[in-house]
Amino acid sequence: MAPSGKAFDLSKCARPNILALQPYRCARDDYKDDGRNILLDANENAYGPGLAIANAAGAKSQVSGVEIDLLGLNRYPDPHQEELKQLLCNFRNTKVHTTKCLSPRNLFVGVGSDEAIDALLRCFCRPGQDKILTCPPTYGMYAVSAQVNDLQIEKVPLNTADAFSLRPKAINEKLTADPAIKLVYICSPGNPTANLIRKSDLEQILNHPTWNGVVVLDEAYIDFAPEGSSLAEWVTEWPNLVVMQTLSKAFGLAGIRLGAAFTSPEIASLLNNLKAPYNVSSPTSTLACLALKAENLAIMKNNKQQILDQRDRMLTKLPRIPGIGRFLGGADSNFLLVEILDRPEGGKPCNEIALALYERLAESRGVVVRFRGKEFGCEGCLRVTVGTEREVEKFLADTRSVLGDLLKQRHGINGGAAEDKNEQEANGILA
């Protein structure tokens, strides 16, 4: 007879903050990739990996120049990733922001940027005592990771009156008033706001006269911003700056899960000391190193330029559709944040119409974007990833058609409590 486990009570055994945790929801939680949908919701690179593909038909299995020792997979990977770190340094040593050079001693690499986000919390924050500061609207994993680590979150919202700019004076006032805040997470370009943070604003926080903490700059989308925008090399000037990056976006390698944190050698050493021993797999390391070689950097830059061209096309053509409002934030990323209005002309941002457009595009047209109407300062907004030329063409045509129908039916889609429930569920998907 199996033991009954009468004494076991999960509700009392597990940590209370984990029992109360609202998990991160990703793009595929609501609309799956069925091979037919046009996915403009997860800010992936629709042009694919920045790698020299031997031939289109063999793209799934054959990549020119890739040498992965399958028989060697019985061995653990390199725990230090020196070659990969040096290639990342070579790529980011632009000499735009400093004359100093990054070296592998300035780097932590891990499983996407999310590992760095969590590692920093574990490194600097005591569960149940310390806090982090975020600037909404922003990336949802900062809050999820903080809750996992039993940390409180202080918030200083971005300035909606100034294109979602940072508010350094208000942030510094919070830091002065509360020494329990150990980390400030800042997204640049912002997600979902797509705007670069001003370097001078960041410098004001780094220069705080009394705060003993770390500024974490998340540059996941930095390669879609103007050349020279990355502040990765600036960590050689500031002992309390961490700059996170990823190969998931411009490099088109979301599937290999490779992220990096540039920082001082001292902080990098702490992060490397606390990580799992072999956190980056051999296939991931091989593909990442290949992507950072000259031949494949040229492919990445070509794919990026195609995305920028389509971004310009969306900036021009989307506002011509009746019922489309302003672009909010900036245009420094591979996505745009746009208002959906309640009238074809002269309307105001409307969550009801935005949510209905989001759902109908996905369910009847196979075009998946993101509803962002419940985030701070984003009423009536959709976030749209820039796709290929064909994908953008379909998105524009289907948006014109579906939004036109919704606005004609405006007085017939007031769904009351059911619509509120749908809106809540849609808003639960974090960027």
KAHU-V278636 format. One record per pair of residues at least 6 apart in sequence whose ideal C-beta (glycine too) atoms are under 8 Angstrom apart, sorted by the first residue. I is the first residue (numbers start at 0). GAP is how many residues later the second one is. Records with the same first field share a line. If there is no record, write none. Layout:
# KAHU-V278636
I->GAP  GAP
This chain:
# KAHU-V278636
10->8
14->135
16->130  131  133
17->130
19->127
20->123  126  127
21->122  125  406
22->121
23->116  117  120  406
24->403  404  405
25->16  403  404
26->12  14  15  341  343  402
27->14
28->400
29->332  395  396  399
30->6  8  10  331  337
32->6
35->330
36->325  329  330  331
37->328  329  330  349  353  356  357
38->7  329  346  348
39->327  328  329  344  345  346  347  351  355
40->327  328  329  342  344
41->212  343
42->148  178  206  290  291  292  342  388
43->204  205  208  210  341
44->204  205  206  207  209  258  262  289
45->261  339  340  341  342  345
46->205  256  259  260  341
47->11  204  255
48->14  202  203  204  238  242
49->200  201  202  203  241  246  247  249  250  251  253
50->12  13  15  236  239  240  245  248
51->11  12  13  243  244  247
52->6  9  10  11
53->8  9  10
54->7
62->227
64->225  228  230
65->220  221  224
66->219
67->214  215  218
68->213
71->210
72->209  210
74->207
75->201  202
76->201  203  204  205  208
77->202  204  207
78->198  199
79->192
80->28  199  204
81->22
82->202  206
83->25  196  201  204  205  208
84->19  22  24  175
85->17  18
86->201  202  205  206
87->19  21  157  172  174  204
88->12  13  14  15  17  18
89->202
90->201  206
91->10  138  140  141  153  170
92->8  9  140
93->134  136  139
94->138
95->132  137
96->102  131  134  136  137  140
97->135  136  138  139
99->133  136  137
100->132  135
101->130  131  133  134  160
104->160  163  164
105->129  130  156  157  158  159  162
106->153  154  155  156  161
107->8  11  152  153  155  160  163  164  167
108->149  150  151  152  170  171
109->6  9  149  150  151  165  169  170
110->146  147  148  168  169
111->134  136  145  146  147
112->105  107  131  132  133  135  146  148
113->27  31  145
114->144  160  164
115->126  128  143  144  145  155
116->24  25  28  68  99  101  127
117->27  30  31
118->142  152  155  156
119->63  94  96  122  141  151
120->11  24  25  28  30  62
121->27  152
122->144  147  148  151
123->6  58  59  89  90
124->6  7  24  26  57  58
126->22  23  24
127->22  23
128->51
129->21  22  50  51  52
130->20  21  22  23  47  49  50  51
131->10  14  19  20  21  22  49  50  51  52  53
132->20  21  22  23  38  41  42  48  50  51  52
133->8  9  19  20  21  22  50  51
134->20  21  22  23  31  32  36  50  51  52
135->19  21  22  239  240
136->20  21  27  53  55  56  235  238  239  240  241
137->20  47  49  52  53
138->46  48  52  79  81  291  292
139->290  291
140->289
141->11  43
142->10
143->286
145->6  7
151->28
153->20  24  27
155->11  14  15  18
156->10  219  220
157->6  7  8  9  32  35  218  219
158->6  7  8
159->216  217
162->30  32  165  166  167
163->26  29  31  164  165  166  213
164->30  32  33  36
165->20  31  32  35  36
167->33  34  36  37
168->35
170->13  34
171->32  33  36  39
173->7
174->6  9  30  33  36  38
175->32  34  35
178->32  33
180->30  32
181->31  32
182->30  31  32  33
183->21  29  30  31  32
184->31  33
185->11  16  29  30  31  32
186->6  10  31  33
187->7  8  9  14  29  30  31  34  43
188->6  7  30  32  33  35  36  141  143  144
189->7  139  140  143
190->29  30  142  144  240
191->137  143  145  178  180  183  186  189  191  239
192->135  136  137  144
193->27  135  136  137  138  139  141  142  143
194->134  135  137
195->29  33  134  136
196->20
198->32
201->13  15  29
204->10
205->9  32  34  35
212->27
213->26  27  28  53
214->23  25  26  27
215->26  28
216->14  24  25  26  27
217->26
218->11  12  13  24  25  26
219->24  25  26  28  29
220->28  29  111  112  113  114
221->7  8  23
222->7  26  27  28  77  81
223->25  26  80  83  84  87  108  109  110
224->107  108
225->106
228->103
229->13  15
230->10  12
231->11  13  30
232->29
233->7  9
234->6  7  8  27  28  29
235->28
237->26
238->25  27  28
239->24
240->22  23
241->19  20  21  25
242->18  19  20
243->15  16  17  18
244->14  15  16  17
245->12  13  14
246->6  9  11  12  41  44
247->6  9  10  11
248->85
249->50  53  54  84
250->40  49
251->48  51
252->34  35  38
255->27  28  31  32
256->27
257->22  26  30
260->7  10
262->8
289->6
290->6  9
305->82  83
306->27  79
309->76  77  78  79  82
310->20  23  25  75
312->76  79
313->22  70  72  78  82
314->12  16  21
316->79
317->6  9  18  20  78  81
318->8
320->75  78  79  82
321->22  23  78  81  82  85
322->17  18  20  21  24  30  80  81  83  84
323->14  15  16  17  75  79
324->13  14  15  16  22  24  55
325->12  13
326->9  10  11  12
327->9  10  11  49  50  53
328->8
333->51  52
334->48  49  50  51
335->47  48  50
336->35  41  44  45  46
337->43  44  45  46
338->10  15  40  41  42
339->9  10  13  14  17  40  41  42  63
340->6  7  8  9  12  39
341->6  7  8  10  11  38  65  68
342->64  67
343->60  63
347->32
348->24  30  31  32
349->29  30
350->22  23  28  29  72
351->61  62  63  67  71
352->27  50  53  54  57
353->17  19  26  27  28
354->16  18  64  67  68  71
355->50  57
356->25  42  45  46  49
357->11  12  13  24  68
358->63  67
359->42  46
360->6  7  8  34  37  38  41
361->6  7
363->38
364->29  33  37
366->27  28  31  32
368->13  14  15  16  26
369->12  13  14  59  61
370->10  11  52  55  56  58
371->6  9  10  11  55  59
372->6  7  8  50  54
373->49  50  53
374->6  52
382->48
383->11
385->6
386->8
405->7
412->6
414->7
